[in-house]
Amino acid sequence: MSLQSQYEFLVLLLLVVVILELMARYLRLPPAAAMIGGGAALAFVPGIPSVTFDPHLILVLFLPPLLLSSAYATVWRDFKRHSATIVSLAVGAVFFTSACVGVAFHVMFPELPWAVGFALGAAVSPPDAVAVKAVLEKLRLPTRVTTVLGGESLVNDASGLVLFHFAVAWTAAGSFSVPEALGMFALVACGGIAVGYCLGHAGMLVLQRLASSEIVITGTMLLAASSYIAAERIGVSGVLSTVTTGLILGWRQHEIFSAATRIAARSYWKILVFVLQSILFILVGLSLRETLDRIATSDQAMTELILPAGVIVGVVLISRFIWLFGSDALWRLAGRLFLRAGMQPDFSITVILGWAGIRGPVTLAAALALPEDFPGRDFILVSAFGVIFVTVLIQGPTLPLLVKFLPSTGSQSAERLARDEATARMRLSQAQFKAFSAAVSSQTSNEERCLLEHYRNRADREASSLAGAAGARAAMPPSAAMLAAIKAGRAELLKMYRTGEISDRALVKLEQDLDAQEFGIEPR
């Protein structure tokens, strides 16, 4: 296609995105499932060109902003609290699933090298951040579940892609050294984290000196791309580098970015992530035509491609549950010795974690990145597509039903959020009243006296609300002293968050209130 035709096709895809999103909302389907299904149907519409995309371009174009956005919104304190489970799934489960898939592949195709099976396993084993976020974003899940799934999806792309590259190199070289591979894995992972840490802090030093919200938001996009590209260029993990940069941005954005920047960035990134995710899943659906063409050219498609691919899909699903329940057994054994009761496994949460292993574009991109002469490439592509279709189109839509019928701790999370929010509102109002009182002069005007009375009443009202009484919140007129009050309230809010007194959800909700207040009185 010419450049103009490619642009027109992109416009068509945006129209399809809007239509499919509306259909998904009407039918109450996960958007990812609607996009893949719609893309697959679009692939067979007469006149629609056959889509072939460069997998390396897909990774470098789509992955950095999506990873940075997910990492930016990650709850760092909860991430640390559940880090053992996250690492277990992001590294242990990926390696275990890859091994299981490799064994199953070798049983079905003993004439092919072991490394081919491990390459397939590495491609299909990690649930990726794009797919997980797209499926789970509209579900109300316990904090522990969302934290573990989000953290796992951020990290396991790195472990899966590194293992995939090792398997491909093993196939080409014909030999493999376990100590060398483990050392290289540690180097790639630690190097990626180091690059992301340095670029993240360096980027924050620059961004905090920029006054324009438009330039700051553009800088965050540039930071996402540069973090990924720089790490990949020096041979370390671009995924972990981008995730680390995003975590640093998310941790420091409360202090560095202005209210106007945060409000604008929130809207911009929400739209960008929606468009990128939607187009990615439509491209996955469009690639179905190529997969079916490969099946059609096989003389024994049912026995050589379809049935074995079904076996691989089953192995991928079952091996995740085996790892999760096996890990739970070890946690219970360890819990009898030294772990707190709160760290003990929960059956419902384990089932949800097992069923929520959604694969997506990264799996397909890895399979498409294989050389054309790679042994078993057609089967790997069919298997990768099968895993994506089953996890997105079957597991994704049925996950809400599973959450509904399994007992969970979701109500406890809601109660804690309400309690955190009430406590934070009271402390925030008290800090604002104190700061405003100190900021106004002794010869107060009528407007200042009204504002002072407003802050006093608001502090009293929030204290009563925490004890069970409710009160209406009055609108605040603009005043220079109010900026000091908002600043004090923000400082108190961050202090409570950093000391672990309130949850991340309470922080985000109340900070949005402060941002709206500050945005309304700041000169622009």
C-alpha positions in Angstrom: 0.0 0.0 0.0 1.1 3.6 -0.6 1.5 6.0 2.3 -1.8 7.6 1.6 -3.5 4.2 1.5 -1.9 3.2 4.8 -3.1 6.5 6.4 -6.7 5.9 5.1 -6.5 2.3 6.5 -5.5 3.7 9.9 -8.5 6.1 9.8 -10.7 3.1 9.0 -9.2 1.3 12.0 -10.1 4.2 14.3 -13.7 4.1 13.0 -13.8 0.4 13.7 -12.4 1.0 17.2 -15.2 3.4 18.0 -17.9 1.0 16.7 -16.4 -2.0 18.5 -16.1 -0.1 21.8 -19.7 0.9 21.6 -20.7 -2.7 20.9 -18.6 -4.0 23.8 -20.3 -1.6 26.2 -23.8 -2.5 24.9 -23.0 -6.3 25.1 -21.0 -5.9 28.3 -18.0 -7.6 26.8 -14.3 -6.9 27.6 -13.1 -4.4 25.1 -10.1 -6.6 24.2 -12.4 -9.5 23.2 -14.5 -7.2 21.1 -11.4 -5.7 19.3 -9.9 -9.1 18.5 -13.2 -10.5 17.4 -13.9 -7.4 15.3 -10.4 -7.5 13.8 -10.8 -11.2 12.9 -14.2 -10.4 11.2 -12.6 -7.4 9.4 -9.9 -9.6 8.0 -12.4 -11.4 5.7 -14.2 -8.3 4.5 -13.7 -8.0 0.7 -11.2 -5.2 -0.1 -9.5 -5.2 3.2 -5.8 -5.6 2.6 -3.8 -8.5 4.2 -2.0 -7.0 7.2 1.6 -8.0 7.9 3.4 -5.9 10.5 7.0 -5.8 11.7 7.0 -7.3 15.2 10.0 -5.3 16.2 8.3 -2.1 15.2 5.2 -3.1 17.1 7.2 -3.7 20.3 9.1 -0.4 20.1 6.1 1.7 19.0 3.3 0.4 21.3 5.0 -1.2 24.2 6.9 1.7 25.8 3.9 4.1 26.3 1.6 1.2 27.5 4.2 -0.1 30.0 5.0 3.4 31.3 1.3 4.2 31.7 0.7 0.9 33.7 3.8 1.4 35.8 2.9 5.0 36.5 -0.4 3.9 38.0 1.1 1.0 40.0 0.7 1.1 43.8 4.3 1.0 44.8 3.6 0.1 48.5 1.3 -2.7 47.5 3.7 -3.8 44.9 6.4 -4.2 47.6 4.0 -6.0 49.9 3.2 -8.6 47.3 6.6 -8.7 45.6 7.2 -12.3 46.5 4.0 -13.4 44.7 4.7 -11.1 41.8 8.3 -12.4 41.3 7.0 -16.0 41.7 4.6 -15.5 38.8 6.7 -13.2 36.7 9.8 -15.4 36.8 8.9 -18.8 38.3 5.6 -19.3 36.5 7.1 -18.2 33.2 10.0 -20.6 33.4 7.7 -23.4 34.6 5.1 -22.9 31.9 7.9 -22.7 29.3 9.3 -26.0 30.5 5.9 -27.7 30.4 5.2 -26.4 26.9 8.7 -27.5 25.8 8.1 -31.0 27.1 4.7 -31.3 25.5 6.1 -30.0 22.2 8.9 -32.5 22.3 6.5 -35.4 22.9 4.4 -34.4 19.9 7.3 -33.4 17.6 10.4 -35.5 18.8 12.2 -34.8 15.5 12.5 -31.1 16.2 15.1 -29.7 18.7 14.2 -29.1 22.3 15.0 -25.4 21.9 12.1 -24.9 19.5 9.6 -26.1 22.2 11.2 -23.8 24.7 10.9 -20.9 22.3 7.2 -21.6 21.9 6.9 -21.8 25.7 8.6 -18.5 26.2 6.4 -16.8 23.6 3.1 -18.1 25.1 3.9 -18.3 28.8 3.9 -14.6 30.0 0.5 -12.8 30.3 1.4 -9.3 29.0 0.5 -5.9 30.5 -1.5 -4.7 27.5 -3.9 -7.7 27.6 -4.2 -7.8 31.4 -5.0 -4.1 31.7 -7.5 -4.2 28.8 -9.4 -7.1 30.3 -9.3 -6.1 34.0 -9.6 -2.4 33.9 -13.4 -2.4 34.3 -13.6 -5.2 37.0 -13.9 -4.5 40.7 -11.3 -6.9 42.2 -9.6 -7.1 45.6 -6.5 -4.9 45.9 -4.3 -8.0 46.2 -5.5 -9.4 42.9 -5.1 -6.2 40.9 -1.7 -5.5 42.4 -0.4 -9.1 41.7 -1.8 -9.2 38.2 -0.6 -5.7 37.3 2.9 -6.3 38.8 3.2 -9.7 37.2 2.3 -8.4 33.7 4.8 -5.5 34.0 7.7 -7.8 34.8 7.0 -11.1 33.1 7.3 -9.7 29.6 10.9 -9.1 30.3 11.5 -12.7 31.6 9.5 -14.2 28.8 11.3 -12.2 26.0 14.7 -12.9 27.5 14.0 -16.6 27.7 12.6 -16.4 24.1 15.8 -14.9 22.8 17.9 -17.5 24.6 15.8 -20.3 23.0 16.1 -18.9 19.6 19.9 -18.5 20.0 20.0 -22.1 21.3 18.2 -23.3 18.2 20.7 -21.5 15.9 23.8 -22.5 17.8 22.8 -26.1 18.7 24.3 -25.8 22.2 23.2 -24.3 25.5 25.0 -23.4 28.8 22.7 -23.1 31.9 25.2 -21.1 34.0 25.9 -18.7 31.1 22.2 -18.2 30.5 21.4 -17.5 34.2 24.3 -15.0 34.3 23.1 -13.3 31.2 19.5 -13.2 32.5 20.7 -11.5 35.7 22.8 -9.0 33.7 19.9 -8.2 31.3 17.4 -7.7 34.1 19.6 -5.7 36.5 20.9 -3.7 33.6 17.4 -2.8 32.5 16.5 -1.7 36.0 19.6 0.4 36.3 19.0 2.2 33.0 15.4 2.9 33.9 16.4 4.2 37.3 19.0 6.6 36.0 16.8 7.9 33.1 13.8 8.1 35.4 15.5 10.4 37.9 17.3 12.3 35.2 14.0 12.9 33.5 12.3 14.1 36.6 15.1 16.7 37.1 14.3 18.0 33.7 10.5 17.8 33.9 10.3 19.6 37.2 11.9 22.7 35.5 9.4 22.9 32.7 6.5 25.2 33.2 4.3 24.2 30.3 2.0 21.2 30.8 2.1 20.4 27.1 5.9 20.2 27.1 5.9 18.1 30.3 3.4 15.6 28.9 5.4 15.4 25.6 8.5 14.8 27.8 6.9 11.8 29.5 6.2 10.3 26.1 9.8 10.9 25.1 11.0 9.4 28.4 9.0 6.2 27.7 10.5 5.7 24.3 14.0 6.7 25.2 14.1 4.4 28.2 13.1 1.4 26.1 15.3 2.2 23.1 18.4 3.1 25.2 18.2 -0.2 27.2 17.6 -2.3 24.1 20.5 -0.6 22.3 23.0 -1.6 25.0 21.7 -5.1 25.3 19.6 -5.0 28.5 15.8 -5.3 29.1 13.9 -2.4 27.6 10.8 -3.7 29.3 12.3 -3.5 32.8 13.9 -0.2 32.0 10.6 1.4 31.0 8.7 -0.1 33.9 11.3 1.3 36.3 11.1 4.7 34.8 7.3 4.6 35.0 7.5 3.6 38.7 9.7 6.6 39.5 7.4 9.0 37.6 4.4 7.6 39.4 6.1 7.9 42.8 7.3 11.5 42.4 4.6 13.0 40.2 2.6 14.1 43.3 5.4 16.6 44.2 6.8 17.4 40.8 3.8 18.0 38.5 1.4 20.9 38.9 -2.3 20.3 39.2 -2.9 21.6 35.7 -0.3 19.1 34.3 -1.7 16.2 36.2 -5.3 16.9 35.0 -4.1 17.3 31.4 -1.8 14.3 31.5 -4.5 12.1 33.0 -6.9 12.8 30.1 -4.1 12.6 27.5 -2.7 9.3 28.6 -6.2 7.8 29.0 -7.0 8.5 25.4 -3.6 7.4 24.1 -3.7 4.1 26.0 -7.3 3.5 24.7 -6.3 4.1 21.1 -3.0 2.1 21.3 -4.6 -0.9 23.0 -7.6 -1.0 20.7 -5.5 -0.8 17.5 -3.1 -3.5 18.8 -6.0 -6.0 19.5 -7.5 -5.2 16.1 -4.2 -6.0 14.5 -4.1 -9.3 16.4 -7.5 -10.1 15.0 -6.5 -9.1 11.5 -3.5 -11.4 11.6 -6.0 -14.4 11.8 -6.0 -14.4 7.9 -2.3 -15.2 7.8 -2.7 -17.9 10.4 -5.6 -19.6 8.5 -3.6 -19.3 5.3 -0.8 -21.3 6.9 -3.4 -23.9 8.1 -4.9 -24.1 4.6 -1.5 -24.8 3.0 -0.9 -27.8 5.3 -1.9 -31.2 3.9 -2.5 -32.5 7.4 -3.7 -29.4 9.2 -5.8 -31.1 11.8 -3.2 -33.5 13.0 -0.1 -31.3 12.5 -1.4 -27.9 13.5 -4.9 -27.6 15.1 -4.9 -30.6 17.5 -1.3 -30.1 18.7 -2.0 -26.4 19.1 -5.1 -27.3 21.3 -2.8 -29.4 23.4 -0.4 -26.4 23.9 -3.3 -24.2 24.9 -4.4 -26.7 27.5 -0.8 -27.1 28.8 -0.5 -23.3 29.1 -3.7 -23.0 31.1 -3.1 -26.0 33.4 0.5 -25.3 34.2 -0.4 -21.8 35.6 -2.8 -23.4 38.0 -0.3 -26.1 39.0 2.3 -23.4 39.7 -0.1 -21.3 41.7 -1.5 -24.1 43.9 1.9 -25.6 44.3 3.2 -22.2 45.5 0.3 -21.9 47.8 1.2 -25.2 49.4 4.7 -24.0 50.0 3.4 -20.7 51.5 1.2 -22.6 53.9 4.0 -24.8 55.0 6.2 -21.7 55.5 3.4 -19.9 57.2 3.4 -22.4 60.0 6.9 -21.3 60.8 7.4 -17.6 60.3 4.9 -15.9 58.0 2.0 -13.7 59.3 -1.6 -14.9 58.9 -2.3 -12.0 56.5 0.3 -13.4 54.0 -1.4 -16.8 53.8 -2.9 -17.9 50.4 -6.6 -17.6 49.7 -8.3 -20.2 47.5 -10.6 -17.7 45.7 -7.8 -15.3 44.9 -5.6 -18.1 43.6 -8.4 -19.3 41.3 -8.9 -15.7 40.0 -5.1 -15.3 39.5 -5.0 -18.6 37.6 -7.9 -17.7 35.3 -6.7 -14.1 34.7 -3.5 -15.1 32.8 -4.5 -13.2 29.6 -2.1 -13.2 26.7 -2.0 -10.6 24.0 0.0 -8.7 21.3 3.4 -9.4 22.9 2.9 -13.2 22.5 2.0 -12.7 18.8 4.9 -10.3 18.2 7.3 -12.7 19.6 6.1 -15.5 17.4 6.1 -13.3 14.3 9.7 -12.2 15.1 11.0 -15.8 14.4 13.0 -16.1 11.2 11.1 -17.6 8.2 13.3 -20.7 8.2 12.9 -21.3 12.0 11.9 -25.0 12.6 8.2 -25.4 13.4 7.5 -21.7 12.8 4.0 -22.3 11.4 3.0 -24.4 14.4 4.4 -21.7 16.8 2.3 -19.0 15.1 -0.9 -21.1 15.2 -0.3 -22.0 18.8 0.4 -18.4 19.8 -2.8 -17.3 18.1 -4.8 -20.1 19.7 -3.5 -19.1 23.2 -4.4 -15.4 22.6 -7.9 -16.3 21.3 -8.7 -18.6 24.2 -7.4 -16.4 26.9 -8.9 -13.2 25.6 -12.2 -14.5 24.1 -13.0 -17.2 26.7 -11.1 -16.4 29.9 -11.7 -12.6 29.6 -15.5 -12.6 29.3 -16.0 -15.3 31.9 -13.7 -13.7 34.5 -16.5 -11.4 35.8 -18.7 -14.5 36.4 -15.8 -16.2 38.3 -15.3 -13.1 40.4 -19.0 -12.9 41.1 -19.5 -16.5 42.3 -16.2 -16.9 44.2 -16.1 -15.4 47.7 -13.4 -12.7 47.8 -12.2 -9.8 50.0 -13.6 -7.1 47.7 -16.0 -5.8 50.4 -13.2 -5.4 52.9 -11.2 -3.4 50.3 -14.2 -1.1 49.8 -14.6 -0.6 53.5 -10.9 0.2 54.0 -11.1 2.7 51.1 -14.0 4.5 52.7 -12.3 4.6 56.0 -9.0 5.8 54.5 -10.8 8.5 52.5 -12.8 9.8 55.6 -9.6 10.0 57.7 -7.6 11.7 55.0 -10.3 14.2 54.3 -10.4 15.2 58.0 -6.6 15.5 58.3 -6.4 17.4 54.9 -9.1 19.9 56.0 -7.3 20.5 59.3 -4.0 21.1 57.6 -5.7 23.5 55.1 -7.4 25.5 57.9 -4.1 25.8 59.8 -2.1 26.9 56.8 -4.8 29.4 55.7 -5.0 30.9 59.2 -1.2 31.5 59.1 -1.2 32.9 55.6 -3.8 35.7 56.0 -2.9 39.0 57.6 -4.1 40.1 61.0 -6.2 42.8 59.3 -8.4 40.3 57.5 -10.9 41.4 54.9 -14.5 40.3 54.7 -13.5 37.8 51.9 -10.7 36.4 54.0 -12.9 36.1 57.1 -15.5 34.2 55.0 -12.7 31.9 53.7 -11.3 31.3 57.2 -14.8 30.4 58.4 -15.2 28.1 55.4 -12.0 26.2 56.2 -13.0 26.0 59.9 -16.4 24.6 59.1 -15.0 22.2 56.6 -12.5 20.8 59.1 -15.3 20.4 61.7 -17.6 18.8 59.1 -15.0 16.3 58.0 -14.3 15.4 61.7 -18.0 14.8 62.2 -18.2 12.9 59.0 -15.5 10.5 60.2 -17.6 9.9 63.3 -20.7 9.1 61.2 -22.2 12.5 60.4 -22.4 13.8 56.8 -22.1 17.4 55.6 -22.3 19.2 52.3 -19.1 20.8 50.9 -19.3 24.4 50.0 -17.7 25.8 46.9 -14.5 27.8 47.5 -13.9 31.2 46.0 -10.4 32.0 44.7 -7.8 33.5 47.0 -4.0 33.6 47.2 -4.1 32.1 50.7 -6.1 29.1 49.3 -3.0 28.0 47.4 -1.1 27.8 50.7 -4.0 25.8 52.2 -4.1 23.4 49.2 -0.3 23.0 49.4 -0.6 22.2 53.1 -3.4 19.7 52.4 -1.4 18.1 49.7 1.6 17.8 52.0 -0.5 16.2 54.7 -2.1 13.8 52.2 1.4 12.7 51.0 2.6 12.3 54.6 -0.3 10.0 55.4 0.4 8.0 52.2 4.1 7.7 52.7 3.7 6.5 56.3 1.1 3.9 55.2 -1.9 5.4 56.9 -4.1 5.5 53.8 -4.3 3.4 50.6 -3.2 4.4 47.1 -6.9 4.6 46.0 -7.7 7.2 48.7 -4.6 9.2 47.7 -5.6 9.3 44.0 -9.2 10.2 44.8 -8.3 13.0 47.2 -5.5 14.3 45.1 -7.9 14.7 42.2 -10.0 16.9 44.5 -7.0 19.0 45.3 -6.0 19.2 41.7 -9.4 20.4 40.7 -9.3 23.1 43.4 -5.9 24.3 42.5 -6.6 24.2 38.8 -9.6 26.5 39.4 -7.6 29.2 41.1 -4.2 29.1 39.4 -3.5 31.8 36.8 -3.3 30.4 33.3 
